[in-house]
Structure formats: structure tokens, C-alpha cells
């Protein structure tokens, strides 16, 4: 009876468009233009209030929905007080009458308003409350979706309008909390509870209501502390998550520089702080939940004072009891609503930030109608006395993926990183492609020096890069079609190489854009039909092998290992046992407390006043003991399970990261294994496994102990009534389950559709400069609107489901109370039960049933946890096709650098029917430099990837120093190979951090030497 009311709606609302995207686009453009004009003419305006800030972009339709939803919240929140109001009359009549029928009541008092206490009154209350709950669910879900959709659209449009410098320096996130219905419902519970309490027994209310501060203050204090810890945990994990995201998105760079262990160590160190904060959060959470035990202390006072009112003031026992319950219920609801205030503050902060962005007029505004529109552009450009520096670049931080530095600078840092590694084999995949001519010459001279004594393979795009190469290999259609030096290959004017060089020279003479050597011009030779047939057959064979391998891999990882999970918690077994014991004792309190509540109610109707005082004193002391006991057991329970959970979460994340970074590149190429998807799984699935093992184990122990004790006590008191109530429990549990599940999360289809729009927005903001350069803002907005259409349809369905779910749960709760008391009245009439046992059985089974019902809403999380567990162990149990720490592999101390490709066939696993290499053979002597040229898609970069062993060939072999590359220890092999790719990846951090990634043991002098050699030292200084 003293459990806080359930949240009606506490959902993260996010939905699609309400109107067609063309109309919305026109509307947004008009609004934005009008805002720009208004900002120029408007005088300074006052700072908007809290709710005005949050609902700034709502329209008339939203206002109507919010008004109806608020009315529904008020009706929903009034349910418990109204039920207690009706039950107070029933209780009073049961104490003086054996039968609860209209006829018997009229005989007792013909002039009484007997219809008020008729059992049908509860049905009427149920219908009214159910309809209110329906409006609450339908209207608030619907308007929240409309407003967040509109806000996201306006926000994205505003960001796309900004100048590039502004976007470079912005950091932040868009988070939406929708707790208004929950807040309004709790406020309605508080107000209606106090009104009913004053109506039933104002003398008790005026004394007890001031004590409600004891219920509110601890909740606010602990809630604030929990919020602070939650924010710190999020920030702490954000560090680890950021490291993981960069590693997964740049996995080729990590593998190439053998940075797996370093990355795992960084993530593990970052997770330490998150774990420590999580343990502290568990303790605070335990005390926060335990502070609800103060409700028992308040009830103890009311029980004692109520006995005085009954014995000395002539108050009715049912009125006193119902008023006491209403007062405590209202206090708990008020405490819950106060906790929600922090969400209002956060929402207002976010809304204010978003509004500033939406209303910000950029220095370079593409929508300014006053600017001159150029119809015909000749292309004459002139710069006059320009001073410029990139915004946000006072520091030497390169930004995530090197976004804060130019492409040429990024390339030189990558070259310095490779040179610092001092490799035996140097792979340059268009390493100078991002440099200007002068920088390219300087860097190329440095690379020529660095190549001395090393086996070097260059993928080049300008013939000037190839002149000094000892051997030039022309790659075409996956084969080497000719080899030789630059001079040798030019002797045949009809050779593919000669034709490419001639095209580039012609372009240079005509002042046209340089024709690169890997152009898409058709320079291929005619292939024989027989060769084509052989390739086709090989393609089909490779596709079948790839399909069977993937299917076998999925079958092997279909069943998660619970035994292995238990082993992971073995080091914290003692904490697990302590947490379970505390949860068992915590659960037992609920039915025992309900037993005492029923006994207290019946005690108020004893004729002997001394006996009333004696019994109420006993129950008051019992309530006081319950409060202390709950505070202690809750703290012990949540601290220990928090300790176990954080230990498990850290272990799962560490093992997942370590295991993921042993997988072959092919695995990362799959659509489900993008860096974003992996980071999301790392963040959410580890928490779900923690919740499955710890939170659900705690809840299971708590619910089982409560259910067993409640059933035993209920059957012992009145087996007839107990069986009826127990038979009705599935309906109550089902209604609360429906309510909880529907309010807790949106459908998978909605989330998937929303993820598409979020991904599009993220990519758009990340490529802001490109979009602005091509004036593609309108096209992006149209795509963004289109991606939200599917989510809108599903979200509208959810709003109806939410309303119906709330209606059913609230209606059944009130209606069943009427049915139970009607049947109890019949038993009382036939002397099959005493009113004391009737009240006790009702409170024990109904309140415990509600606890079980609310716990039942967790089964959806249980299902998610099981899916997460399966997903985690699919990763942990998966065997990589290229084991990096193969013990039988040859550990090369120092490679000579001889490389040979023997009749190599290769197709990327993501495109198994499209062969890239078709019988390629190539030999590179140690210490020599070989340049690869050819049209785009001919397989040049693929050759580089096979040397790094990012992939294995379908047929043929890649040999290094006379051994098949597969026979080497993979990490040992990669430690002697350095790669500079066409689009090098830098990690967030300083320039020094990125260069030293090539050799973490390098001295400062070595780092400076490498930077100087790469022509990067000047701009770094």
C-alpha cells in the first residue's frame, strides 16, 4: 500500500514527420527567413521561462494534445485516492455489517447515500480513470513525437546553414527527456491524495502532511547525487568509448602498427574510473531506494495518532486508515515528481542551446535574401589582402580522425609515423596524393631516402613519383601485364604505361587537370573467352566457399555459455551471495507489512479503547522497524549487486574489445560490424548482460520471497478469498505488464527508422563543408524528412497502443478491487471470513501482486538481456580466420624483405563474385623499390592489403622471404611492415601522440628526426 505509484509514461519520445516533406521544407524556409528578418528589427526580448523554452516550437495542434494529455494525467493520478475514498466507506460498513449489498445497507440506514458505497462505484471510477489514462498515453506520446521531429528538422537545417568555422568548434549532444506526463500524474496523485485525506480526516491530515518533507528531502538529495554520479559515469565511459570508436573505425591502421594491446590497455584503464563510480552509484541507489522506508516511519506516527482520533475524537477507523494511506501515497508521489525537476532543467538547457542554434544567423548565410544572386558565373576570382587562420586551431590537437588539420599535414604526420617504425617493408599507397607539387617533391625525396635498404612498394598516381623506382609493374584486370623500369616501359609507345604517361603529359601541356595514372580510361587488353570462362567458374566456387564459411561461423556461435558467464562472476561470488540474501529479506517485508496494515485497520474497530492503543502501539513499532530494516537491506543489496555488476560489465567490455581486435578485416567489412554498431554494442550489450545477471537476479530473489510468503499468509488467513485473488492476479499482472512494456520502449521498427535519420544527420554534419560547397542543404533536408516517414507511421501506432495499455491497466486495477470486496462481502455474510482476515488477505495479495506485476514489466528487459548475452558470446566464442597470436606461427626476428605473389586469385568477401586479382604473379627483391600503376579498380591497393595480410587470397600464395605469409605470426609480421595509405587515419590527441604511435618506445630525438624526414617538422613547430 505504501509503494510509490507507477510511472504512467517515462519514455524517450522521438518520431517522424507529421506533414509531407515538401510542405515542411517550405514551411521551415519561410520560418527561418522570417526569423532572420525579425532578429534584425526586434528589440531585446525577455528570457523565456522554463516551459516556454521547452515548448517553444509547439503549434496549436500540439497545445490541444498537451491540454487533453494533462487532463488525462490528472484523471490517472486521481485513481488511487478515489479508490481509497470508496474503500474507506466499504471498510466502515464491513466493520458493522456482515453483508455488502445494497439491500442490507438500506436496512442499516435507509437515508444513507448507499449508492456511493455500492461495489459498482469502483467500476465507475475504473471507467473514468481508464479513459483519463487513455488520453494521457495517446496525447502525450503523439505530441512529443510531433515536437521532437520538428525540433530535429529545424536543428539540422540550422546546423547546415552555419559557416564552416562555427561547425569546427562545436561540441555537444542532443538529448530529449519526456517526463512531463509522469510529473503531472505524480502531482495529481499528491494533490488528490491530500484533498481526499482532508475530506476523510482533516485532523490527521493537518498533523501528518507537514511530515511529508521527510519523504521528499531524502529522495531529492539522493536523486541529485545519483544524477551527478550518472553524469560522471557517462563521461568516464565516454573516454573509453571514444578510444574504442577510433580503434574500430581505423582498424587497418591499428593492425598495421600492431596497436591492439595498446588500445586494449587504454580502454581498460579508462574503464577503471567508470567501474569505481558505478560501485558508488550502487551504494547511493540502495540508500535512495531504502529512504522510502521513511514512509513506514510516517505511517508509524499516523497509526499512533490515528488511535487517539478513534478513541478520543470519535473518528471512524476506515476514514483514518484511508486518510493515512493517501497522505503517504501523496508524499511518495511528490518526492517522485521533485526528482523529475532535474529533467526539466536539463530539457530547458538543451532546448535553449537548440534554440540558439536554430536562431543563430551565420556570418556566411546562404539564406540571406539581401545578398546578390549570381545568375551567370564567369569564374574570375581575386583575393585581396586576405588574412586567414583555421578556426579552432590554436592547439596542436589534431581532432578526431585528424579533422582539425589539412590533408597534406595529415599525410606528412602519417609518413613520419611510418618512418618512426623503421620497417623492413615500406608500403606507400599513394602516400603523396594529398600534397601540393612542392611538398610532394620534398616528401618524395624523403621517401626515396627512407626507402634505401628497405623493400618498398609504391602505388603512385603521378609519373614523377615513379622515375626512380627500380621496377614498375602495370596492373590491369587483376594481373601484371608488363614490368620494367621507367625508361624500358616507354620504349614501347603502344604499351599501357606509355599511353598513361602520354595522357598525363598532354594534360599538363594543355593546363588541364592532371590525368592520374589510375584513371578509368579503357586501357585493358582483350581477354580470351576461355580465360573469362575460367574466371567465372572460379568466382562461383569462391562465392560458395564464402557462403558456407559464414554459415558455419554463425552456427558455431548460436548458443551463449551461461557457465562461462558464471565463471566471470566467480571472483565476486561473496558479494553475489550477500546481495541475494539482502534481496530475499527486502522482499519479505512487503507481505509482512501488508499483514500489519490489515491488522491495524481491524484494530481501529475494537470496542476496547485500551486494546486499540495497545495494538496500534505494537504496529507503530513494527512500521518503525520496517523502515530501518528496509534502509539497511536496500543498501546492502544494491551495493553488492552494484559491485558484481560493475565487475562483470568491465570484464565483458574488456574481453569484447580484446576479442574484436583479433578478428580479420573481412569481419569489419560486414554491414552489422561497422564502428558505430560495434561501439553501440559495447556500450549497451555489456550493460544489458549486467542487468540480466545482477539486476534481474536481485529482482528475482526479491519477488520470489515476497510471492512465497504472501501466498502462504493469504491462504492461511482465508483460502477462499486467497484463491479468488490469486486467480485474478494474472489479469492484474498482465495489465501492468502491458502498461510497463508499452511505456518503456518504442518498437524496433521505429528505432531502426530513427537510427537511419540520425545516421544521415550525423554524416551530414560531419561533411558540412562538402554539403555547403555543393549547396546541397535542401537535398539533405529532403532525405532527412524521407527517412522519418516510416518512423512516423509506427510511432502513431505506438501512441494508440500506449493509450489502450494505460486504459486497460487502470480499469482492471480499480474494477478488480470492487469484485474482490463484493466477494469478500459474501464470505463475510456467510461467516466464512472475519473482517480482519478479509482486510489482511486483500492487502497482502493485492499489494504483493502489484509488486510482482511491476516486476513482470522487466521481462522485456530480460528478453533483451538474453539477446545481448547471445550477441556477446557470439563475439567471445568466435574464432578469427587469421589468429594474430598463433603460437605455431614463425616469429620473424628481422625480415630480409623478399616478396613474391604466385598465381594469386582474390575477391573481397563482401563481393565474392567480383574477382579483383585473377592469377597475379609478381616478385620483389629485398631492398628494392617497386611501383604499381594501373587503372582504378585494377587491384593495386589490394596487393598492399594482401602483403599486410588484411585478407588471404582465394587461391595462390603470397610469399615473404620464401615462406607463405600464412606461416608467420601475424603480429610479428606486421611489426616489420609500415603502411602509409591514400587516406591516412589519425587518432584524437596531439600530433606527437600520432607520430609516436609508430614506435611507443621512441625518444624525442627520434620523433623529431622522423618528422623532419617527412617534411612535417616545420608546420609542427
N, C-alpha and C positions, 0 to 999 in steps of 0.2 A: 504493500500500500504506500510505502514511502519512497519507492523507486521514482526517479525523475521521469517526466513524460517523454515519450519517444519523439525524435525529430520527425517532423512531417516531411520536410523537404530539406535536404542538405546535399545538393547535387552541383557538380561543376557543369554549368549550362554553357553550351556552345553550339550554335546552329548555323543553318544555311540562309540563303536569301529569301526574302518574302515576296519580292516582285521580280519580274523578268529583268535579266541583267542589262538589257539596253535601257530600260526606263530608269534603273538605278544609276547607271553610268551618267545619264543625262542629268538626273537629279543631283548627284554628287558634284558634277561640274558646275551646275548653277549655284549650288550652296557654297562651294568653295570660292567661286568668283564673287558672290555676294558678300562673303565673309571678308575677302580682301578689300572690297570697297568700303565695307563698314569699318574695318580696322583703321583705314586712312582717315575717316571722318569722325569716328566715335570718340567721345571723351572718356577719360579713365573710368572704368566701372568697378563696382564693389566686388570683393572676393565672394564667389558663390558659396552657399552653405554646403553642409555635408551631403544631404540628399540631392540638392540641386547639382552638385558636382557629379554624383554617381549617375543621376538620371538626365544628364544634360542633353543627350541625343535621343530621348524618347519622344514619340509623337502622340497624337490624340488617341490612336488605337491602343498604344501601349498604356496610356493613362487609364483607359477603360478597363483593360485587362488587369492592371495593378489594383484598381479600385475593387473589382469583383474578387480578385485573389485575396485582398486584405479582408474583405467581408468573410470569405471562406476561412481564413486563418482565425478570425475571431470566433466563428462558429466551432471550428475544430478545437480551439483552445478551451472552449467552454464545456467540452464534453465531460471531463472528469468532475468538475464542480457540480454540473447539472445532475449527473448520476448520483453523486453523494447527497445532493439535495433530496432526490427521490428516495434514496435508500434510508435517509435519516427518518423519514416518515414510516417506512417499512419496518425499520428496527424498533421504533417506538411501539408500533402496533403488535409486532411479534412478541414483545415482552408482556403484553396484556391480553393477547388473543391467540388461540390455537390455530386459527384458520385465516389465510389471507385471501378472502373472497369478498366481493362487493356486498353480498347479502349479509355476511357476518359483521362486516364493518358498519353497515347501516343499523344493525341491531345494537351495536355498542353505542353509536351516536348518530341518530337519523339525520341531524342537521349538519354533520361534518361534510367537508368537501371531499367526499370519498373518492371521486374520480381522480383526484390528484395523486392518490397513492395506489391506484389500480396498476397492476403489472403492465397494462398497455401503455402507461405513461412512459415507461422506459423504451417501448417501441417507438413512440412518437419522438422521444429525444434522439433515439438512434437514427431515425429518418432525417431529422433536422441536421444533426451533426454530420451524418454521412453526406448530405447534399453540400454542406459547407466545405467539407474536406474535398469533395469532388471539384468545386470551384477553385479551391486552393491549389490542388495539383495541376489542373488544366491551365488555369490562367497564368500562374507564376512561371511554369515551365515554358509556356508559349511566349510570353512577353520577354523572358530572359533570353530566349533564343533569338527573337527579333532584334533585341537591343545589342547583344554581343555580336551578332552577324553584321549589323550596321556599323558598329564601332570598329570591328576588324577591317571592314572595307574602307572606311574613312582613314583609318590609321595607315593602312598600306599605301593608299593613294597619297597621303601626306608625306610619308617617307620617300616615296618615289619622286615627289616634287622637289625634295631638298637638293641643295648643291652637294657635290662630292665631299667637300671638306667637312661638312656637318655630319654626314654619314660615317666618315672615318673615325670621328671622336666619340660616337655614341656607344654606350653600353647600357644594357638593361634588359628587362623581360616584361612580357605582358601576361599577367596572371589575373584570372577572374574568379572571385568567390561569390557564390549566390546563397546567402544565408538569411535574406530578408524574410521569406516565409517562416523559417524556423524561429527567427527573432520575434516576429509578430505573433506567432502561435504561442510562444512562451510568455510573452507579455499578456496575451489574452488569458492564458492559464492563471497567471498571477492575479490579474485584476478580478476576474470572475471568481476565483477561489476566495479572495478576501471579501468580496461582496457577499457570497454565499455564507462565509463564516460569520460575518457581521449580522446577516439575516438570521442565522440559526442560533448563534450565541454570542452576542456582541460583547458581553462581559469577558468571555475568554479571549475574543479576538483582540480587544484593545490592550490586553495584557501581553498576549503572545506575539502579536505582529511585530513589536519592536525587537523581539529576539531573533527575527529573521536575518538581521545583519550577521548573526553567527553563521548562517548558511551561505550568505553572499560573499563575504570578505575572503574566506579561505579559497573559494572557487576562483575568484578574480586573481588572487595572489599566485596560486598555483598555475592557473591558466596563463598568466603573464610569463611566469618562469618557464613553463612548457613551450610557449611560443618562442621565447628567447633561445632556448636550447634547440628547438626545431630549426630555427634560422641558422644557428651556428653549425648544426649537423649538416644542413643543406650546403652551407658554404664550404665546410670541410670536405664533404664528399664531392663538391663541385671541382675541387682541385684534382682529386683522384680521377673523376670522370673526364676532366679536360685532358689529362695525360693519356688516358685510355683512348679518347676520341682521336687525338692526334696520331697515336700509335697505330690504331686500326686503319685510319684513312691514309696513312703513309706507310703501310706495312712493307712495301717493297724497299723503302729506304731503311726501315728498321732491320729487316732481314739482311740487306746488303751490308750494313755496318755492324751486324751481329749485336744489335742493341736490345734483344729480347729480355735478357736478365736485368739489364739496367732499367728498362721500362717497368718490369715487374717489381723491382725493388722500390722504384719511385712511387708506384701505385700503392704498394704495401705500406710504405712509410706514411703516405697521405691518409690511408685508411685507419691508421692508429688513432689519430685525433678524432675521427668520426666515431670509432668504436668507444673511446673513453666518454665522449659526450653522450652517446647512446645509452651507456650504462647509467650515467647520471640522470638521463631523461627517464629511464625506467623507474628509478627511485622516486623522482618527483611525481611521475604519473601515479605510482602506488599511493603516495600520500595525498595526491589530488583526489583520487577516487575514494580513498579512505576518509577524506574530510567530509564526505557525505554522511559519515557516521554521526556528525553533529546533529543531523536530523533526528536521530534517536535520542540525543540529549534534549533537544527541544520537545520531543514527544514525551520524554520522561517528565519534564516540567508541566506540560499540558495535562498529562494523566493525573498528576498530583493535584493541580489546581482545578481540574475538572471534577474531581471527587468533592472538593469543597463546594463548587457550584451546585452539584447534585444534592449533597446532604444539607447544605445550609441555605441555598438560594432557590431551591426547587426546580432547577433546570432539568430538562429531560435528557436521559442518557444518550439516546440516539442523536439528538441535536449536538450535544457536547462532543461526542465522538466524531461525527461527520465534520463539525467545525474544525476540530483539531487536525484531522486528515487534510482538509482543504488548506489550512494555514501552512502546513509543512509542504504540501504539494506545490502551492504557490511560491513558497520560498525557494524550493529547488528549481522551479521554472525560471524565477527571476535571476537566480545565480547563473543558469544556463544562458539566459539572454544577455547578461552582462559580459560573459565570456565572448559572445559574438561581436561585441563592440569593437574588438581589435580588428575583426574582419572588415567592419565598416571603415575604420581608419585606413586600413590597407587599401581597400577598394577606392576610397576617396583619393588617396595618394596616387594610385595607378591611374585613376580617371583624370586627375589633374595633369599628370605627366602626359597622358594620351591627348588631352585637350590642347595642351601647349603645343604638342607636335602637330596636331590637326590644324591649329590656327596659326602656326608659325609661317610667316612669309619668307621664303628663302631669298638670299641675296641674288641668286640667279633663278628667276621664277619663269618657268616655261608657260605658265598660265596668265601672265600679266598681259592684259588686253591693250595696255598703253604702248607696249613695245612694237616696233615696226616689224611687219610680216614681210619676209623676203619672198617674192614670187619666183624670180629668176636669179640664180646664183652663178656668177662667172668663175668664182674660185680665187680671186685675187686677195691674198692675205698679207697683213702688215702688222708687226709687233713694234710698239714704240715705248722705249724706256720701261720695260717690264721688270719688276722685282717680284720674285715668287719663291715660296718655300712650301713644301708639302705640309698640310695641317697635321697636327698630332705627331710630329716627328722630332721634338726636342730631345727625346731619349734615344738610346740605342736598342730599344726593344724592336724586334722585327715584326711583332704581331703574329696572330695565329696564321700558320702556313705562309709567313713572310709577306702578309698583305700590306705592311707599312713601308716596304722598300720597293724600289723599281725592279723590273725583270732582270736588267743587267747586273745590278748589285746582288740580287738573289743568286744568279748564275755564278758569279765570282766567289761568293761565300761557299757555294756547293763545291766548286773546284778546289778551294782551299781545304775544305773538309776532306775531300778525296785524297789530296796530296799529303795531308797530315797522317793519313793511314799508312803511307809508304807501302803500297801494294805491289805484288809481283805481276798482277794482271790489271791493266787500267782500261776501263770501258767508258767510252765517251759517246753518248747517244745525242748527237747534235748539241754538244756542250757549249758552243759559242753562238747558238741560234738567236739568243736574245740580246746580243751585243751589237753596238754600232761598229762601223768599219775600223776605226782607230783602236777601240777597246778590243775588238776581235783580233787585230794584229798583235797587240801586246799580250793578250791571253794566249793566243796561239803560239807565240814564241815561248811563253812559259810552259805550255803543254808540251811543246817539242823538247824542251829541256827535261821536263818531268818524265817524258817517255823513254829517255835514254836508259838502256839496261832493263826496261820493262816490256813485257808483251802488251801491246796497245792495239785495241780495235776501235776504230772511229766510224761512226755514222755521220756523214757530212752532208751539207746542203749547198756549199759553195766550192767551186773547183780550186779556189785559192787555198782552201784548207787541205787539199789532197796532194799538192805538189810534192811535199817532202815525204809522203808515205812510201814505204818500201814496196808495198803491194796494194793495188786497187782491185777490188772484186766487185763486179757488176752483178747485182741480184735482180732476177726477173722471174716472175711466176713461181717463186719458191725454189729457184735453182740458181747456181752460179753459171752465168752464160759466158763470161770472159774474165780473165785475170791478167795483170801486168802492171808495170809502172805507168806513171802519167804519160811519159813520152812514148812508151811502147803502144799504149792503147790509142794514142792519137794518130799513129801511123795508118791505121785503117779508118778512112774517113766515113765509112758506112757503118762502123760499129756503133752499138748503142751509146757507149761512153762518148765517142766523138760527136755524135748528134746532140747529146745533152750539153756538152761544153760549147758547141757552136750556138745553140739556142741561148745560153746564158750570155755569151759574148755579144750576140746580136741585140739582146735586151739592154745590155749596158750601153752599147753604142747609140741606141735609139732613145736613151734616157727613160726607158720604160721600167716598171718594177722588175726587179731581178727574178729571172726564171731559175728556180731552185732545181737541184739535181734530182729531187724525188718528186718531180711533177707528175701529174696524172696523164701526160701525153702518152699516146699509144705507141710504145716503142718495142712491144713484145714481138717475139718471133712466132711463126706459125707452128703449132704443135701437131704432131701426127695423131690421127684418130685412135690408133692403138694405145698411145700414151694416155689419151683422155679417158679411154675406157678403163685402163688400169687404175687411174686416179679415182674414177668414180667408184670402182669396186672397193678400193681401199677406204674411201670415205664412208661407205655403208658399213664396212667392217668396223671402223673406228667408232662410228656412231653407236652400233650395237654394243660394243665393249664398254663404252662410256655409260650407256643407259643401264646395263647390267651392274656395273660397278656402283653407280649411285643407288640403285635399288637395294643392292646387298648392304650398302652402308646404312641405309635407312632401316632395314630390317634388323640389323645388328644393334641398333640403338633405340629400340621402341619401348623397352621396359626400364623404368628407373629402379635404382637399387636402394631400397629402404635400409638394408643392412649397412651399406656404405654411409648413408646419412647418419645413422645411429653412431657409427664409428667416429664421425666428425664431431659429435657432441660428447664423446667419451671423456675428454679432459675436464668437462664441466658437469659430470654426472651428479655430483653432490648438490650443485645449485639447482639442477633439474628436479631432484627429489624434494628439496626444501620448497621450491616453488609449487610443486604439485600438492604437497601437504598443506601449505597455506591456502591454496585454491580450494581444497576439499573443505577446510574449516570455514572459509569465507562463504561457500555455497550453503552450508548447513544453517547459517544464520537466518537466511530468508524464511524457510518454513517455521523455524522456532519463533522468529519474530512475529509471523502471522498468527501463530498459535496464541501468543501472548496478547496480540491485538484483539482477537476474538474473545479471549478470556476477560480482557479489560472492559470491552463493551458489555458483556453479560454482567460484570461486577457492578456496573452503574445501576443495574435494575434490582440489586439485592435490597431487601427491605431493611435489614440491619445496617444502620449507618456506620457503626464501628467496624463491621465486616467490610464495608465498602472501602473505608480508609485503610484497613489492614491489607486488603488485596491490591489496591491501587499503589500502595507503597512498595509492595513486592514487585509489581510490574514496572514501576518507575525505576527502581534499582536495576531491574533486568534490562530495560531500554538503555540505561546509562552504561551498563556493562557491554551491551551490544555495540554501542558507539565506539568505545575504547578498543574492543576486540577487532572490529572491522578496520579501524585505522591501522592497527598493528599488522594484522594478517594481509591487508592490501599492500602495505609497504613491503613486507617480506616477499609476497607473491610476485609483485611486479619488478622488484629489484632483481630477484634471482632469475626470473624469466627474461628480464632485460639483459642481464649478464650473459645468459645462454644464447639469446637471440643475436646479440652483437658479435659474440664469438663465432657463431655459425655464419652470420652474414659476411664477416670479414674473410673467413675461410673459403666460403663459396666464391666470393669475388676474386680472391687471390688465385684460387685453383682455376676458375674460368679464364682469367687473364693469361695465366701461365700456359694453360692448355690451348687456348685460341692461338697464341703466338708460336705454336708448334705446327699449325695446320699449313697445308700447301696453299699457294696463291690461288689455285683453282677454287678453293672453298670460299675465299673472299670475293671472288668474281660473281658468285651467285646472288640473285636479287634479294634473298632473305638475309644475307650476311653483309650488308653494307655497314659502313662505320656507324651511321646513325642508328641502324637497327641493333647492332651489337651493343652500343652504349646504352640504348634503351633497355635491352635485356639485362645488361649488367646492373643497371640501376633498379629495375622493377622486379626481375625474377628472383634476385637474391633476397629482396625484402619479402616477396611472396613465400619463398621457402621458409624464411624466418617466421613469418606469420603462420604458416601451416604447422610448423613444428612446435613453436613456442606459444604464440597467442592462442591457437586452437587447442593445444594441449591444456593450457591454463583454463580456457573456457570449458573444455570438455570435463575436466575434473570438477570444476565449479558447478556446472549444470547437472552432472550425474549425481553428485552428492545432494544437491537441492531436490532433484526429482525423486530420488530413492526415499529420502527422509519424508518428503511431502506426501508421497503415495502411502507410505506406511502409516503416517499420522492420520491422513484423511480417511483411510479405510478403517483404522482403529476407532475413530470417532463416530463415523456414520458410513457404513459401507454402501448403503443405498444411494445416498446423495453423492458420495465419492465416485461411484461408478457412473452416475449421470454426468457429473462434471468432467470426469476423465474422458468419457465418450465424446464430450463436446470440445475437448481440448484440440483435436486435430483441426477443427474449423477455426479456432482462435489462432493456433499456431500458423495455419495456412494463410489466414488473413494478414497477420503480422509479417509473415514471410513475403507475401506478395507486396505488401507495402514497403518493407525494407529493401527488397531487391530492386523494385522498380524505381525507388527514390535514390538508390545508391549509385547506379551507373546507367549509362545510355547503351544502346545496342551496339554490337560490334560493327554493324554496317555504318552507323553514324560516325563512330570513332575513325573507321577506315577512311570514310569520305572526308572527314575533318583533317585527318593527317595529310591527305593529298593537298588540301588547300594550304595547310601550314607549311608543308614542304615547298610548295610553289612560292609562298610568301618569303620563306627563308632564302630560297635560291634567288628570288628577285632582289631582295635587299643585299645579299652577298654580291650580286652582279649589278649593283646600282649604276655604276659608271657606264657599263655597256648598254644598259637599258636606256639611260638618259641620252647617250650618244646617238642611239638609233631612234629616239623619240617613240619608244615602244611602251610608254606607260599605259596608254589606253588599251593596248593589246593584252598587257599583263593583267589589268583590272578585269577585262572581259574573261580571260582564262580563269582568274580567281573566282569570279562570280559563277562561272560554269561548274567549277569543282564543288561548289557548295549546294548545287541544286539537289543532288541525291541525298545529301545530309539533311536538307530541309524536310523532304518527304518523310524520312524515317523519324526525325525529331518531332514532327507534328503527331505522328502515331504515338510516340512516347508520351506526349503531353496528355493524350486521351487515356493511355494506359495508367499514367500517374494518377489522374483524377479518379478513374474507376477503382484502382487499387486502394486509394485512400478512402473512398466511399465504402467499399466492402469491409475494410478492417475496422473502421469506426462504427459502422452499423452493427456488425456482428458482436463487437465488444459490448455495446450497450444492450442489444437485444438479448444476448445470452444471459446477462445479469437478470433481466426480467424473467426469463424462462427458469433459471435456477431458483430464484426466490419464489416463483409460483409453485414449483415442485417442492421446494422446502416447506412452503406453507401447507401443502397437502400432507407431507410427512409429519409436520408439527400438529396438524389437526387430528391425525390418527395415532398420536403419541408414539411415533416411530423415531422421534428425534427430539432433543431438548433445544431450546433456542440458543443456549451456549454452544452446543456442538454444531448447530447449524452455522452460526457465525464463524466459528473456528474452521470448520471444514471449507466454507466458502472462501475465506481469506487465504487459507493455506494453499488450496489447489488453484484458485484463480490467479493470485499474485505470482505463485511459482510458475504457473502455466504461461503467464506473460513473460517472465524471465526466460523461459525455455523458448517461447516464440521469438523473442528478440534475438536470442542466441541462434535460432534457426535461420535468421537472415544472413548469418555468417557462412551458411553452406555454399553460397555463391562464391565467396572468397575461398572456401575450401576447395571448390572445383578449380578455381583459378590457381590456387596453390599447388594442386596436383598437376595441372598442366605445366606450371612453372617448374616443378620438380622434374617432370619428364624432360622438359626442354634443357634444364641444367645438366642432367645426367646424359642427355644425348651429346652434349659437348664434352663432358668429363670422360665418358666412355669411348668417345670416337678415337679411332686410330688414324693418325696422319698418313697420307700416302708417301710423304717424304719425312721420315722421322729425323729431326735435326740432331738428336743426341744418340744416334745409332752406335752402340758400343762396338759393333763389328766393323764399323767404317774406318778407313785409313785416315789417320791424323797427320796431315802433311806439315812437316816442320818448316820447309821452305820450298815453294814450287819453283820449277825452272820456268814454266810458262808456255810449254808446247801445247797448242790447241789443235784439235782435229775433229771435223764433222764427217761422219761416214754414212752416206746414203740416208740422210735424216728426213723423215716424214713427220709433219706436225700440224695439228689443228687445235685451236683454242677450245677448251672443254665447254665453254658457253656457246660455241658454234661448231659442234663436232663434224658437221657435214661440209664445212668450208676449210679445205686444206690450205695452209699458209706456206709450208715447205713441202716440196714434192721431190724427194730424193736429193737433197742438197749435200754436197761434199765440199769441204774447204779445209785447208791445212795452214796453220800459222806457226811459224818457228818462234822459239823463245827469244825474247828481246827485240822482236821485230814489230813494226807498225803496219797495220792493215786497215785500209779504208773501205767501207762498204757504201756503194752508191746504187741507186735504182729508184724506180717509181714508187709512189706511195702505196703501201699495202703489199709490197713485194716480199717482205719478211726480214728487213734489216734489223729492226728493233727486236724482232722475235729471236734472232740469233743472239743478241745481247742477253735476252731473258733466259735463254737455254744455257748460256755459259754461267750465269748466276744460279742456275737450276731453280728458277721460279716455276718452271714446268719441266716435265720429262717428255721426250719425243715419243710418238706413237710407234715408230719403227726406226731402226738405225741406232747410232750411238754418238755421244759427244765425249771425246777423249781429252784428258789433260795429263800431260807428262806420261802418256802411254797407257793410262788407266781410265776405264769408264768412269764418268763423273759420278755415277750412282754408287761407286765403291768407296767414295770419300766420306768422311764425317762431314755433314753438311755445314755446320757452323765453322769447323776448321777450314773448310774450303773457302767459304765466303769471307773469312777473316783476311785472306790474302788477295782478295779481289775488290777493287774500288769502282764505283759506278757514278757517273755524272749524267743524269738523264736530261732529256729535252726540256722538261718542266720540273725542275728540282723542287723538292719539298723541304721547307724549313719548319722547325718546331718553335712554338711560342717560347720566348725567352730572349736573351741577349744574343748579339752577333757572336760573342765569344763562346757562348754555350753551343751554338750551332757549329762553329768550326771545330771545337774540341770534341764534338760527337764522333769525329773520325778517329780519335785516339784519346780516351779519357785520361790516360797517364801522361799526356804530352806536357812539356814545360811551356812557359810563356814565350820563351825564345823560339821554340819550335812552331808555336802557333803563329807568331809574327812572321816567321820565315815562310810558312805556308801561305799566309795571307798576302805577303809581298810577292811571292811567286805567282799567285793567282791574280795579281794586279788589283787587289782589294784593300791593301793596307792604307792607301791614301784616303779613300772615302770613309773608312772606318775611323780614322783619326779625326 
